[in-house]
Amino acid sequence: MASSSSGLTFKLHPLVIVNISDHYTRVKSQLHPPISAHGGSSSANGADAASAASSAEPPPRVYGCVIGVQKGRTVEIFNSFELLYDPVTHTLDRAFLEKKQELYRKVFPNFYVLGWYSTGSDAEESDMHIHKALMDINESPVYVLLNPLINPAQKDLPITIFESELHVIDGIPQLIFVRASYTIETVEAERISVDHVAHLKPSDGGSAATQLAAHLTGMHSAIKMLNSRVRVLHHYLLAMQKGEIPCENSLLRQVSSLLRRLPVIESGKFQDDFLMEYNDTLLITYLAMFTNCSSTMNDLVDKFNTAYDRVSRRGGRTAFI
């Protein structure tokens, strides 16, 4: 599939990915509800048959609209909402769409419908019907596609953004989908939410050591990925310096802006702020340790008092404290 030549910059927020994933999970669980374990062998056979049938069926597809803002050549997708779609007639419920659009405009007056989303491994021919139906709202809608199939070997997000371009094929002008590049953009509230979800306790009651190991594993993977990408960038710049590949000024400007951030980290103000925050963190840790020790000591004293109180009632001995 061809790449986009529009020159637009797309920024996708994590809330959109979470909404699409939640929409797909709800629809899939409603189509294949869990079967109760009661009922003996007949129930087990029914569960096996149901699981085999569900695995043979193709995964369901969900549809919705994505909303956000466009400033110049930058398109930023902030949120999304669901759509009612008839797969037989390939039509949308326009009344439902207009009502949802009106409700979102009351809450987010600066957000507009930028396009739509769906699930699947790749864009299909029937998707163009929905795309054309939304052109009366946005003359150049965006198509966000989420692949729900799990691929352990894939390291990138299973999200693809498509644009539509008019190409002449066999002498006939036709609209086709072309891939567009995007970046993940977050605000403070989204970063806090994602961090909260990442630090949720496991449902099986895992210990703190297990959570720490998972956190350190994630940190190690992130540092390893950063190291590998820095190496790729370094080799690329060396090859550009030797003349093995052509020079790209846009890439050099991006590398230069990245390097300008390094002196900020090495400044005296950064060191002072870092040491102050580090000392505050150590102080809070020590206070938490003292509080824990004090609580443990109080529990121990209460146990001694209870034990000696029982003995004193029988032998006349006094309390420990």
VOBA-1610 file (N, C-alpha, C; in pm, whole numbers, padded with zeros to 5 digits, always signed):
BEGIN
Met+00085-00119+00000Met+00000+00000+00000Met+00088+00124+00000Ala+00048+00225-00076Ala+00128+00345-00091Ala+00124+00428+00036Ser+00225+00516+00049Ser+00234+00606+00164Ser+00172+00741+00129Ser+00129+00812+00232Ser+00063+00940+00212Ser+00162+01046+00165Ser+00114+01133+00077Ser+00196+01244+00027Ser+00136+01379+00060Ser+00042+01382+00158Ser-00025+01508+00192Ser+00063+01600+00275Gly+00160+01543+00347Gly+00246+01625+00432Gly+00185+01660+00566Leu+00073+01598+00603Leu+00011+01625+00732Leu+00085+01551+00843Thr+00086+01611+00961Thr+00146+01550+01080Thr+00034+01505+01173Phe+00029+01376+01203Phe-00077+01320+01286Phe-00023+01291+01425Lys-00100+01335+01526Lys-00068+01308+01665Lys-00186+01234+01727Leu-00158+01116+01781Leu-00263+01030+01836Leu-00247+01021+01987His-00358+01042+02059His-00355+01035+02204His-00392+00894+02252Pro-00336+00850+02366Pro-00363+00714+02415Pro-00510+00688+02444Leu-00586+00792+02477Leu-00727+00772+02508Leu-00802+00711+02390Val-00764+00746+02268Val-00830+00690+02150Val-00803+00540+02141Ile-00679+00500+02166Ile-00645+00358+02160Ile-00719+00280+02267Val-00727+00337+02388Val-00798+00270+02496Val-00947+00257+02463Asn-01008+00361+02406Asn-01149+00356+02370Asn-01178+00248+02266Ile-01094+00241+02163Ile-01116+00141+02058Ile-01099+00001+02114Ser-00996-00019+02195Ser-00973-00151+02255Ser-01088-00191+02347Asp-01137-00096+02426Asp-01250-00125+02515Asp-01376-00157+02434His-01399-00082+02327His-01515-00107+02241His-01510-00248+02182Tyr-01394-00287+02132Tyr-01379-00420+02073Tyr-01395-00530+02178Thr-01338-00509+02297Thr-01347-00611+02402Thr-01491-00632+02447Arg-01566-00523+02460Arg-01707-00535+02501Arg-01790-00609+02397Val-01771-00574+02271Val-01848-00639+02164Val-01813-00787+02155Lys-01686-00819+02167Lys-01644-00960+02158Lys-01696-01041+02275Ser-01695-00984+02396Ser-01746-01056+02513Ser-01897-01074+02507Gln-01968-00980+02444Gln-02113-00996+02429Gln-02148-01102+02326Leu-02066-01116+02222Leu-02091-01219+02122Leu-02058-01358+02173His-01955-01369+02257His-01911-01498+02312His-01904-01488+02463Pro-02020-01490+02532Pro-02018-01478+02679Pro-01956-01602+02741Pro-01895-01588+02859Pro-01836-01705+02926Pro-01943-01803+02969Ile-01913-01932+02957Ile-02006-02040+02992Ile-01978-02087+03133Ser-02087-02107+03210Ser-02071-02148+03349Ser-02008-02286+03357Ala-01930-02306+03464Ala-01861-02434+03480Ala-01949-02541+03541His-02072-02507+03587His-02161-02606+03650His-02226-02691+03541Gly-02257-02815+03580Gly-02331-02899+03486Gly-02255-03018+03439Gly-02139-03047+03495Gly-02071-03171+03465Gly-02009-03174+03328Ser-02004-03297+03271Ser-01936-03318+03144Ser-02008-03253+03028Ser-02141-03246+03035Ser-02216-03184+02926Ser-02181-03036+02915Ser-02162-02970+03031Ser-02123-02830+03029Ser-01983-02814+02973Ala-01893-02905+03008Ala-01756-02899+02957Ala-01754-02920+02806Asn-01834-03016+02760Asn-01840-03037+02614Asn-01898-02916+02543Gly-01998-02852+02605Gly-02055-02732+02545Gly-01957-02618+02541Ala-01875-02608+02648Ala-01774-02503+02651Ala-01669-02526+02543Asp-01629-02653+02524Asp-01530-02684+02419Asp-01586-02653+02282Ala-01712-02688+02260Ala-01773-02661+02130Ala-01785-02511+02106Ala-01822-02438+02211Ala-01836-02293+02195Ala-01702-02228+02169Ser-01596-02273+02240Ser-01463-02215+02217Ser-01413-02246+02078Ala-01441-02369+02029Ala-01399-02404+01893Ala-01473-02321+01790Ala-01604-02298+01813Ala-01681-02217+01718Ala-01636-02073+01719Ser-01606-02019+01839Ser-01562-01880+01847Ser-01425-01861+01783Ser-01337-01964+01795Ser-01206-01951+01733Ser-01214-01959+01582Ala-01316-02032+01530Ala-01331-02043+01385Ala-01392-01917+01325Glu-01475-01847+01401Glu-01538-01726+01349Glu-01436-01612+01340Pro-01452-01526+01240Pro-01362-01410+01232Pro-01390-01314+01346Pro-01292-01239+01390Pro-01315-01145+01501Pro-01414-01037+01459Pro-01497-00990+01551Pro-01595-00886+01517Pro-01525-00754+01487Arg-01595-00673+01409Arg-01544-00539+01376Arg-01632-00435+01445Val-01568-00332+01495Val-01639-00223+01561Val-01608-00094+01484Tyr-01698+00002+01498Tyr-01686+00126+01423Tyr-01714+00245+01515Gly-01650+00357+01486Gly-01671+00477+01562Gly-01606+00597+01496Cys-01625+00713+01555Cys-01568+00838+01504Cys-01454+00884+01594Val-01355+00948+01533Val-01246+01010+01608Val-01261+01161+01598Ile-01236+01230+01709Ile-01253+01374+01715Ile-01124+01437+01765Gly-01105+01563+01731Gly-00986+01635+01771Gly-00981+01771+01705Val-00861+01821+01686Val-00842+01953+01627Val-00737+01944+01517Gln-00746+02038+01425Gln-00647+02050+01319Gln-00600+02195+01314Lys-00469+02212+01335Lys-00408+02344+01329Lys-00303+02344+01220Gly-00338+02406+01109Gly-00246+02408+00995Gly-00228+02269+00937Arg-00104+02220+00937Arg-00074+02088+00883Arg-00065+01982+00991Thr-00106+02016+01115Thr-00099+01921+01226Thr-00241+01879+01265Val-00263+01748+01265Val-00392+01690+01303Val-00371+01615+01433Glu-00443+01656+01538Glu-00429+01594+01670Glu-00560+01528+01709Ile-00555+01395+01728Ile-00673+01316+01759Ile-00679+01294+01909Phe-00782+01350+01975Phe-00791+01348+02120Phe-00882+01238+02173Asn-00996+01216+02108Asn-01098+01129+02167Asn-01174+01057+02056Ser-01270+00975+02095Ser-01350+00899+01998Ser-01483+00861+02062Phe-01578+00826+01979Phe-01707+00772+02026Phe-01756+00669+01926Glu-01847+00585+01972Glu-01893+00470+01893Glu-01996+00513+01789Leu-02010+00429+01686Leu-02108+00449+01581Leu-02194+00323+01566Leu-02316+00342+01522Leu-02404+00231+01488Leu-02394+00206+01339Tyr-02350+00085+01302Tyr-02322+00053+01162Tyr-02393-00076+01124Asp-02455-00075+01006Asp-02521-00193+00952Asp-02429-00259+00851Pro-02369-00374+00882Pro-02275-00437+00788Pro-02341-00492+00662Val-02473-00507+00662Val-02541-00561+00544Val-02558-00453+00438Thr-02609-00338+00482Thr-02632-00228+00387Thr-02515-00131+00379His-02414-00151+00467His-02296-00062+00471His-02337+00085+00491Thr-02428+00105+00586Thr-02476+00240+00614Thr-02461+00271+00763Leu-02450+00399+00794Leu-02440+00446+00931Leu-02573+00501+00978Asp-02593+00497+01108Asp-02711+00559+01168Asp-02682+00708+01180Arg-02730+00786+01083Arg-02699+00928+01078Arg-02759+01004+01196Ala-02877+00965+01240Ala-02938+01033+01354Ala-02855+01015+01480Phe-02805+00893+01501Phe-02721+00866+01617Phe-02590+00944+01608Leu-02531+00950+01488Leu-02406+01023+01468Leu-02424+01172+01495Glu-02531+01230+01443Glu-02553+01373+01465Glu-02581+01406+01611Lys-02652+01315+01680Lys-02680+01338+01822Lys-02551+01333+01905Lys-02466+01232+01878Lys-02340+01223+01951Lys-02250+01342+01920Gln-02250+01385+01796Gln-02167+01499+01757Gln-02214+01625+01828Glu-02344+01641+01842Glu-02398+01759+01911Glu-02364+01755+02059Leu-02371+01638+02122Leu-02338+01626+02264Leu-02190+01656+02289Tyr-02103+01607+02203Tyr-01960+01631+02221Tyr-01925+01778+02198Arg-01998+01844+02109Arg-01971+01986+02086Arg-02007+02071+02205Lys-02105+02027+02285Lys-02141+02102+02405Lys-02030+02092+02510Val-01966+01976+02518Val-01859+01957+02617Val-01725+02004+02563Phe-01696+01971+02437Phe-01569+02009+02375Phe-01599+02093+02250Pro-01621+02221+02267Pro-01660+02304+02151Pro-01551+02317+02046Asn-01425+02292+02082Asn-01316+02306+01986Asn-01284+02178+01911Phe-01351+02067+01946Phe-01325+01939+01881Phe-01420+01920+01764Tyr-01367+01864+01658Tyr-01446+01835+01537Tyr-01422+01690+01495Val-01516+01638+01419Val-01502+01501+01369Val-01392+01500+01262Leu-01285+01428+01292Leu-01172+01419+01200Leu-01177+01296+01111Gly-01255+01197+01150Gly-01263+01074+01072Gly-01330+00965+01151Trp-01288+00842+01132Trp-01353+00729+01195Trp-01250+00621+01224Tyr-01293+00520+01302Tyr-01203+00410+01336Tyr-01275+00277+01316Ser-01196+00173+01308Ser-01247+00037+01297Ser-01138-00059+01343Thr-01170-00188+01343Thr-01074-00291+01380Thr-01057-00388+01265Gly-00940-00447+01256Gly-00910-00542+01149Gly-00762-00544+01120Ser-00721-00642+01043Ser-00579-00654+01009Ser-00538-00556+00899Asp-00631-00519+00811Asp-00599-00426+00703Asp-00728-00363+00653Ala-00714-00254+00579Ala-00832-00186+00524Ala-00899-00275+00418Glu-01032-00277+00419Glu-01110-00357+00325Glu-01182-00267+00226Glu-01234-00329+00121Glu-01304-00251+00017Glu-01431-00188+00073Ser-01499-00260+00163Ser-01623-00206+00220Ser-01598-00084+00307Asp-01474-00065+00354Asp-01445+00050+00438Asp-01458+00181+00361Met-01440+00176+00231Met-01450+00298+00152Met-01593+00353+00152His-01694+00267+00171His-01833+00315+00178His-01852+00406+00301Ile-01798+00362+00415Ile-01808+00445+00535Ile-01727+00572+00518His-01611+00559+00457His-01524+00674+00438His-01594+00781+00353Lys-01659+00740+00247Lys-01730+00835+00161Lys-01852+00892+00231Ala-01915+00813+00318Ala-02034+00862+00387Ala-02000+00974+00486Leu-01876+00976+00536Leu-01837+01079+00631Leu-01777+01202+00563Met-01767+01203+00431Met-01708+01316+00362Met-01796+01440+00364Asp-01925+01424+00395Asp-02008+01543+00408Asp-01986+01613+00541Ile-01922+01544+00638Ile-01886+01605+00765Ile-01744+01659+00760Asn-01653+01580+00703Asn-01513+01619+00686Asn-01472+01579+00546Glu-01430+01675+00465Glu-01401+01646+00325Glu-01282+01553+00308Ser-01195+01543+00408Ser-01080+01453+00402Ser-01068+01379+00534Pro-01156+01281+00558Pro-01156+01212+00688Pro-01034+01123+00705Val-01003+01095+00829Val-00892+01008+00867Val-00949+00873+00909Tyr-00880+00766+00874Tyr-00922+00631+00907Tyr-00818+00570+01002Val-00860+00543+01126Val-00772+00482+01227Val-00811+00335+01239Leu-00715+00246+01216Leu-00741+00102+01216Leu-00660+00037+01327Leu-00729-00039+01413Leu-00665-00114+01521Leu-00670-00262+01489Asn-00554-00327+01494Asn-00546-00471+01470Asn-00558-00543+01604Pro-00670-00614+01631Pro-00688-00678+01762Pro-00611-00808+01778Leu-00556-00863+01669Leu-00484-00989+01678Leu-00349-00967+01745Ile-00314-01055+01837Ile-00190-01042+01914Ile-00075-01101+01834Asn+00029-01022+01815Asn+00151-01066+01747Asn+00268-01044+01842Pro+00317-01151+01909Pro+00426-01132+02006Pro+00553-01074+01946Ala+00576-01098+01816Ala+00700-01049+01754Ala+00693-00901+01719Gln+00572-00842+01721Gln+00556-00701+01684Gln+00584-00613+01803Lys+00671-00514+01785Lys+00705-00421+01892Lys+00633-00288+01880Asp+00586-00254+01761Asp+00514-00128+01742Asp+00367-00145+01781Leu+00300-00033+01800Leu+00157-00036+01831Leu+00078-00089+01711Pro-00025-00171+01735Pro-00105-00225+01624Pro-00205-00122+01571Ile-00159-00002+01548Ile-00245+00107+01501Ile-00192+00156+01367Thr-00283+00173+01271Thr-00249+00226+01140Thr-00345+00340+01108Ile-00291+00449+01058Ile-00373+00564+01017Ile-00368+00574+00865Phe-00487+00583+00806Phe-00499+00593+00661Phe-00558+00728+00623Glu-00511+00777+00508Glu-00574+00890+00440Glu-00629+00842+00307Ser-00715+00920+00248Ser-00768+00886+00115Ser-00712+00983+00012Glu-00667+00926-00100Glu-00614+01006-00210Glu-00679+00961-00340Leu-00694+01056-00430Leu-00755+01028-00559Leu-00646+00989-00659His-00649+00863-00703His-00553+00812-00799His-00626+00768-00925Val-00558+00780-01037Val-00614+00736-01165Val-00565+00594-01190Ile-00660+00499-01188Ile-00629+00358-01209Ile-00704+00310-01332Asp-00628+00265-01433Asp-00687+00219-01560Asp-00773+00328-01624Gly-00725+00451-01611Gly-00797+00562-01672Gly-00919+00608-01595Ile-00943+00552-01476Ile-01060+00588-01397Ile-01012+00645-01263Pro-01053+00767-01227Pro-01014+00821-01096Pro-01085+00748-00982Gln-01006+00703-00886Gln-01060+00627-00774Gln-00995+00673-00644Leu-01075+00666-00536Leu-01023+00694-00403Leu-00961+00567-00345Ile-00840+00578-00295Ile-00773+00465-00233Ile-00718+00508-00097Phe-00696+00409-00010Phe-00637+00435+00120Phe-00485+00433+00109Val-00421+00530+00173Val-00275+00536+00179Val-00235+00550+00326Arg-00125+00486+00363Arg-00078+00490+00501Arg-00016+00626+00534Ala-00038+00669+00655Ala+00019+00794+00704Ala+00095+00766+00834Ser+00204+00834+00854Ser+00282+00819+00977Ser+00219+00903+01088Tyr+00244+00862+01212Tyr+00186+00933+01327Tyr+00280+00920+01446Thr+00256+01004+01545Thr+00328+00998+01672Thr+00227+00996+01786Ile+00269+00941+01899Ile+00184+00937+02018Ile+00207+01063+02100Glu+00099+01135+02126Glu+00104+01259+02202Glu+00022+01241+02330Thr+00077+01285+02443Thr+00008+01270+02571Thr+00005+01403+02645Val-00098+01419+02726Val-00107+01532+02819Val-00086+01478+02960Glu-00081+01568+03056Glu-00048+01528+03193Glu-00150+01430+03250Ala-00278+01454+03225Ala-00382+01364+03278Ala-00368+01225+03220Glu-00337+01215+03091Glu-00321+01084+03029Glu-00198+01012+03082Arg-00090+01085+03106Arg+00030+01022+03160Arg+00004+00967+03300Ile-00071+01041+03381Ile-00105+00993+03515Ile-00193+00868+03507Ser-00289+00869+03416Ser-00379+00754+03402Ser-00304+00630+03355Val-00219+00647+03255Val-00143+00533+03204Val-00048+00479+03311Asp+00013+00569+03387Asp+00102+00525+03494Asp+00024+00452+03602His-00098+00498+03632His-00182+00431+03732His-00219+00291+03685Val-00255+00277+03558Val-00291+00145+03505Val-00169+00052+03506Ala-00052+00107+03476Ala+00069+00024+03472Ala+00108-00025+03611His+00069+00047+03718His+00108+00008+03852His-00007-00057+03929Leu-00112-00101+03860Leu-00220-00171+03929Leu-00170-00304+03983Lys-00223-00342+04099Lys-00184-00470+04157Lys-00244-00585+04076Pro-00172-00696+04061Pro-00227-00809+03987Pro-00346-00869+04059Ser-00440-00924+03982Ser-00562-00980+04040Ser-00537-01105+04122Asp-00425-01174+04099Asp-00396-01296+04173Asp-00326-01268+04306Gly-00321-01140+04347Gly-00261-01108+04474Gly-00111-01117+04475Gly-00045-01075+04369Gly+00099-01081+04361Gly+00165-00993+04466Ser+00284-01031+04508Ser+00355-00959+04612Ser+00418-00833+04556Ala+00473-00752+04649Ala+00540-00629+04607Ala+00666-00660+04528Ala+00733-00772+04560Ala+00852-00811+04485Ala+00819-00841+04339Thr+00703-00903+04317Thr+00661-00932+04180Thr+00634-00803+04103Gln+00569-00707+04169Gln+00543-00579+04103Gln+00673-00504+04076Leu+00768-00510+04170Leu+00896-00444+04148Leu+00972-00508+04033Ala+00968-00641+04026Ala+01036-00710+03916Ala+00975-00672+03782Ala+00841-00663+03776Ala+00776-00624+03651Ala+00812-00481+03614His+00818-00392+03714His+00854-00253+03687His+00998-00243+03636Leu+01090-00314+03700Leu+01229-00310+03657Leu+01247-00372+03519Thr+01170-00475+03490Thr+01176-00536+03357Thr+01130-00438+03250Gly+01023-00363+03280Gly+00978-00261+03185Gly+01081-00151+03166Met+01144-00108+03276Met+01247-00006+03266Met+01366-00056+03184His+01406-00182+03206His+01518-00240+03131His+01486-00247+02982Ser+01363-00287+02949Ser+01324-00294+02808Ser+01324-00156+02744Ala+01278-00054+02818Ala+01275+00081+02762Ala+01417+00134+02739Ile+01506+00110+02836Ile+01645+00155+02818Ile+01713+00080+02705Lys+01684-00049+02694Lys+01742-00128+02585Lys+01694-00078+02450Met+01565-00045+02440Met+01512+00008+02315Met+01574+00144+02282Leu+01589+00229+02384Leu+01652+00360+02362Leu+01796+00343+02315Asn+01869+00252+02374Asn+02008+00228+02335Asn+02017+00181+02190Ser+01927+00090+02151Ser+01931+00040+02014Ser+01898+00149+01912Arg+01805+00238+01946Arg+01769+00344+01854Arg+01878+00451+01845Val+01946+00476+01957Val+02058+00569+01952Val+02171+00512+01867Arg+02194+00381+01875Arg+02297+00317+01792Arg+02262+00329+01643Val+02134+00306+01611Val+02092+00318+01470Val+02113+00460+01420Leu+02077+00558+01502Leu+02096+00697+01464Leu+02244+00731+01450His+02328+00677+01538His+02471+00703+01532His+02532+00645+01405His+02497+00520+01372His+02548+00459+01249His+02499+00534+01125Tyr+02377+00584+01132Tyr+02323+00657+01018Tyr+02398+00788+00997Leu+02429+00857+01105Leu+02504+00983+01094Leu+02647+00958+01046Leu+02710+00848+01091Leu+02844+00815+01044Leu+02843+00787+00893Ala+02742+00713+00848Ala+02733+00685+00704Ala+02707+00812+00625Met+02630+00904+00683Met+02605+01031+00615Met+02733+01115+00611Gln+02812+01109+00717Gln+02937+01184+00720Gln+03039+01130+00619Lys+03039+00998+00599Lys+03131+00937+00505Lys+03084+00950+00360Gly+02963+00999+00340Gly+02911+01015+00205Gly+02850+00890+00147Glu+02825+00789+00230Glu+02766+00666+00180Glu+02617+00682+00151Ile+02551+00773+00220Ile+02409+00800+00197Ile+02393+00951+00180Pro+02289+00994+00109Pro+02271+01139+00089Pro+02237+01211+00218Cys+02272+01337+00224Cys+02249+01419+00343Cys+02104+01468+00345Glu+02038+01454+00460Glu+01899+01499+00477Glu+01898+01609+00584Asn+01869+01730+00543Asn+01872+01843+00635Asn+01762+01836+00741Ser+01647+01781+00705Ser+01539+01772+00803Ser+01577+01680+00919Leu+01642+01569+00887Leu+01686+01477+00992Leu+01797+01539+01078Leu+01887+01612+01015Leu+01994+01677+01090Leu+01938+01783+01185Arg+01833+01853+01144Arg+01772+01951+01233Arg+01708+01884+01354Gln+01645+01769+01331Gln+01585+01697+01443Gln+01691+01645+01540Val+01803+01595+01487Val+01912+01549+01573Val+01972+01667+01650Ser+01985+01781+01584Ser+02040+01899+01650Ser+01950+01945+01764Ser+01818+01945+01743Ser+01726+01986+01850Ser+01731+01887+01966Leu+01755+01759+01935Leu+01767+01659+02042Leu+01893+01681+02123Leu+02002+01715+02057Leu+02129+01736+02128Leu+02127+01864+02211Arg+02046+01962+02171Arg+02040+02086+02250Arg+01980+02065+02388Arg+01909+01954+02406Arg+01849+01928+02536Arg+01952+01875+02637Leu+02064+01825+02589Leu+02163+01767+02680Leu+02225+01869+02774Pro+02266+01989+02730Pro+02322+02086+02826Pro+02224+02127+02935Val+02094+02122+02907Val+01996+02156+03010Val+02003+02058+03126Ile+02026+01931+03095Ile+02034+01830+03199Ile+02161+01847+03283Glu+02267+01900+03223Glu+02394+01915+03292Glu+02409+02051+03360Ser+02306+02133+03363Ser+02316+02265+03423Ser+02313+02256+03575Gly+02359+02364+03640Gly+02361+02367+03785Gly+02222+02366+03846Lys+02127+02435+03783Lys+01989+02437+03834Lys+01928+02298+03833Phe+01956+02222+03726Phe+01903+02086+03720Phe+01961+02000+03833Gln+02091+02014+03858Gln+02154+01935+03964Gln+02095+01971+04100Asp+02072+02101+04125Asp+02014+02142+04253Asp+01873+02088+04270Asp+01791+02101+04164Asp+01654+02050+04172Asp+01653+01898+04188Phe+01743+01831+04117Phe+01747+01685+04124Phe+01787+01639+04264Leu+01891+01701+04321Leu+01935+01662+04455Leu+01829+01693+04560Met+01759+01805+04543Met+01652+01839+04638Met+01540+01735+04633Glu+01499+01698+04513Glu+01393+01598+04500Glu+01441+01461+04548Tyr+01568+01430+04522Tyr+01623+01302+04568Tyr+01626+01296+04721Asn+01668+01404+04785Asn+01671+01408+04932Asn+01531+01401+04990Asp+01436+01469+04927Asp+01297+01461+04975Asp+01244+01319+04965Thr+01277+01250+04857Thr+01232+01112+04841Thr+01292+01022+04948Leu+01422+01039+04975Leu+01486+00959+05081Leu+01424+00988+05217Leu+01394+01116+05244Leu+01333+01152+05371Leu+01196+01088+05388Ile+01117+01090+05281Ile+00984+01027+05287Ile+00999+00877+05308Thr+01098+00815+05245Thr+01120+00672+05263Thr+01158+00639+05406Tyr+01247+00721+05466Tyr+01286+00700+05605Tyr+01167+00718+05700Leu+01087+00821+05676Leu+00970+00843+05761Leu+00872+00726+05752Ala+00854+00674+05631Ala+00765+00559+05615Ala+00821+00438+05689Met+00954+00421+05687Met+01016+00309+05758Met+00999+00324+05909Phe+01020+00446+05961Phe+01003+00469+06104Phe+00857+00446+06146Thr+00765+00492+06063Thr+00623+00472+06094Thr+00589+00324+06098Asn+00643+00249+06004Asn+00618+00105+06001Asn+00677+00036+06124Cys+00800+00075+06162Cys+00863+00017+06281Cys+00784+00054+06407Ser+00737+00178+06415Ser+00660+00220+06531Ser+00529+00143+06542Ser+00466+00121+06428Ser+00341+00044+06429Ser+00365-00099+06472Thr+00475-00158+06422Thr+00508-00295+06462Thr+00538-00303+06612Met+00611-00205+06663Met+00641-00203+06806Met+00515-00187+06890Asn+00422-00103+06847Asn+00296-00087+06921Asn+00217-00217+06924Asp+00214-00288+06811Asp+00145-00417+06808Asp+00210-00516+06904Leu+00344-00514+06909Leu+00414-00605+06999Leu+00385-00571+07144Val+00384-00443+07178Val+00354-00402+07316Val+00213-00440+07354Asp+00119-00421+07262Asp-00020-00461+07291Asp-00031-00610+07318Lys+00044-00690+07244Lys+00041-00835+07266Lys+00099-00871+07402Phe+00211-00804+07440Phe+00270-00830+07572Phe+00174-00789+07683Asn+00109-00674+07669Asn+00015-00628+07771Asn-00101-00724+07786Thr-00150-00772+07671Thr-00261-00867+07676Thr-00219-00995+07745Ala-00099-01044+07712Ala-00052-01171+07771Ala-00028-01156+07921Tyr+00039-01047+07963Tyr+00068-01029+08105Tyr-00056-00993+08185Asp-00155-00933+08119Asp-00280-00901+08189Asp-00353-01028+08228Arg-00349-01128+08138Arg-00413-01255+08170Arg-00340-01325+08284Val-00206-01316+08285Val-00130-01381+08392Val-00153-01311+08524Ser-00162-01175+08521Ser-00180-01100+08646Ser-00313-01131+08712Arg-00415-01163+08632Arg-00545-01197+08691Arg-00537-01327+08767Arg-00447-01417+08724Arg-00437-01543+08792Arg-00330-01544+08900Gly-00216-01471+08877Gly-00107-01480+08974Gly-00072-01349+09039Gly-00141-01240+09007Gly-00113-01113+09072Gly+00003-01037+09013Arg+00050-01072+08894Arg+00162-01002+08832Arg+00113-00876+08761Thr+00199-00775+08756Thr+00162-00648+08695Thr+00182-00653+08545Ala+00128-00551+08476Ala+00140-00543+08330Ala+00282-00506+08290Phe+00315-00538+08165Phe+00449-00510+08113Phe+00474-00361+08102Ile+00377-00287+08050Ile+00389-00141+08035Ile+00257-00081+08083
//
